[in-house]
Amino acid sequence: MLKRRFYQCLSAAGLALTIAACKTPELVVKNESRQVPASYNSSVQDSSSTARVRWQEFFTDPNLKSLIDTALQNNQELNITLQEIEISRNEIRARQGEYLPFVGLGAKAGVDKVGRYTLQGATEESVDIKPERRTPDPLTDFQVGAFATWEVDIWHKLRNAKKAAVSRYLASVEGRNFMVTNLIAEIANSYYELLALDNQLAIVKQNIEIQSNALEIVRLQKEAARVTELAVRRFEAQVHNTRSIQYALQQRITETENRLNFLAGRYPRPISRNDEAFNDAVPQAIRVGLPSQLLSNRPDVRQAEQNLVAAKLDVQVARANFYPSLGISGAVGLAAFRPGLLVSTPESMLFSLAGDVAAPLINRNGIKAAYSNANAQQTQAVYNYERTLLNAYIEVANQLSNISNLEKGYDEKAKQVQALNESSTISNSLFRSARADYSEVLFTQREALESKFDLIETRMQQLNAKVNVYRALGGGWN
């Protein structure tokens, strides 16, 4: 009766300890919000999106397409990201192997000499291996066999860890896609900047020629005593100022070419381009689709989503550490004190099989801390996902507004250039007939030059806005 009560008490204590081990701290789990506005502040809603257009079709300039294609093959940062994807893929293999049995083959040889006046020595002295055959001294030992260990994944801890690794692998793939999108956009913007600088340089050279001719006319008028030396010096200073602008533009062209070569993963070389294509480049009509499509089109949103999935799985893995774990181990093989006896079966055969159950009972602070950290990281992943989605929407909304305002601004700039060109012609004519002061000619020329620069700058911004909204919608990586 006392023995039965002892075992009952022992069983009850073991059950209580197991229940205590399985109890996990209560934590508040935050869920992500996937709600986005129905439209980009526009009354027109269309499900078709430019993000679905491949970059080879979106960009029509053959020189630009060739440059992008080279960059996608040679860009070092992109190739570094590809290696990170390979690392994530190997992590999946490692996690997958953890919930499969570990099986190995092994062999062992050894020799053992024990003291005669010990329990083991006295036993070997009194017991013969075979009738009238004493135990060898020293005793050798030879073994060969297979052994296996396996942690039974009762609570899906190992499987969830493998799923988390898969999600992080998918996140790294989406990170590579996002880098492709940004790389294409950066190359296109730099290429259009290069075309704009070429056109500005052409305008500067043209103005230098016009101003040089005007300087010669002023010098002739000074000889005729129609103007003073002050007018000559003012015109001469204007020519030098315009030439300094030329050299500054040439430096910017060199730096832009080198930046494009760096993005293409190659050493500096001339960039093939057609300057005339810049003036004919009209931004294509952009179809923005619905804001909800950002969840599937934007690689950074997809990346944040996969990281969120992995973080949620990490919480489940950390929770499983509170529960008992079941391990199974076994071995089978042959053992003998001489190699020739290894084949003497069944006498030389050995095997073992064992199972163990373990659960944390005392000093679980480390497990609690890891569980709390996993919950905090999951909450971080939620905020990061919501922030990424919000940023994606705002980027699209900003670029759509930018395209609209740039279109209106370009029309006004074009009218300004036309008016200043006419005023420049008029001022030159009036100056030759001594009906206008030379300062009016200088001011008009300067304003005309600046307005032409601004017009080219606005056209470049229009092209950049087209590229940026294409990137913001999530295009370029498909």
Phi, psi and omega in degrees: 000314179296323180294318179297316179297326179297314180293325178294317178295321179295319178295317179296320179294318178297320178296319180295319179295321179296318178296319179295324180292327183279348182287128182248151178296146177277123179231150179276123180262127180262131178260146183280154175255128179251016182280132175229157177303159183287337182207172177267059180054038180227145180281340182267126179239126181222133183283346179285136185228138177294341180300336180280350181280131179291148185296332178295336178265330182290319179263130184256344181287119182297326178294320178294318180296322178295321179294318179295317180299320177296318181295322181294340178265324191249347185300124186294319181296322178293321179292327175297319179296325177298324177290327175295325175296319179296322177297318178295323178295320178293329177296325177297316179299319180295316180293323180294325180288340184289329181263012170256155179298142174266115183241134179219159175249143181207160176221149183215141175223139181200169178226144187224123177237113182254161179290145181295324185262044173239166181301314181293319180294318179295323179294313180296329180290326185267347183246126178270147177293314174230163177306127179062027175226114186283160176290130181300146178223114003285161183265119177271160183216126178234131181223147173211138182177187180239144179227153183214145173228145184209124172267114181290123186277072184294316187261014179061027179296314183288323179293320178294325176296323177292319177296322177296321177296322177297317180296321179290327174296314178296325177295321178293326176295316178294326175298321176294318179298320179295323177294322177299315179301313181292323180295315179297317180296318181294320178294316180297316180296319179292324179294316178293327175296320179296317177297320179296318179295322177299317181290323176295322178296321178296320179294319180298314180298321178295319179292325177299319178295316180295316182291326177294319177296320179294324178296320178295322178295319180295321178297319177296322180291329177293319178297330178273006178065028178268335176226170180261176177295334179300318179297319180298315182294324179295316178294321180294320177296324179297319179297315180296322179296318180293324177293325177295324175297322179301314182292324177296320178294320179298322177293318179296324177297316179299314181294321179293320176299316180294325177295319177295320177295323178296316178296329178278358177071037181216164179284159186305136174203161180299142178266122178290132181197161178240106184297328182292336180294339182293317181290334181267354183283109178252125180306133180287159177291131182260128174257112189274341182070207181255146179303329180297339179288346176298332181296332180254338184267328184277119180296326181290328176292318177296323178296315179297325179294316179293322176295326177293317177300316180296320180295322178295321178293325177298326177296317179295322177295316180294325178294323182295341179291343177282341186269159178296148177246144181246124178239141179236133178226149181201161178208151176213139182180199183231144180214140178198163180272355171226142180304324182293338181275356180298331182272001179276087180260152004273003185300325183271357183284144173220151175205158177212150177211129182214151175228147180220143177239130181221142178218142179288130181242314186241146178057062180265020184299321180297318179292319178297319180296317179296322178293317178295320177297319179297321177293319179295320179292327176293321176294320175301317180297325177296311180297321179295321178296313181295321178295319180296318179294318178297317180297322179297315179297314183295322179300316179295314181299318179296316183290326176295317176295322180297317180298317181296313182290324178294324178297316178291320180294326180294320179298319180291321178296321179297320178293323178296316179299316180298316181294319181288327175297317179293319180293327177294318178297318181294317182295322177296319180294317180293326180292322180294329180265014177061030179253359178221148180282153182296330180296327177294322178295316181296313180298319181294318179297318181295316179295322179295318179296314180296321181293322177294320176299315180296324180295316178294321179297320179294320177297319177297319179295326176297314179295320178295322179296323177297316179294318184292324178287328175297317177292318182296328178285345179099024181272162173106339185263344182293000000 
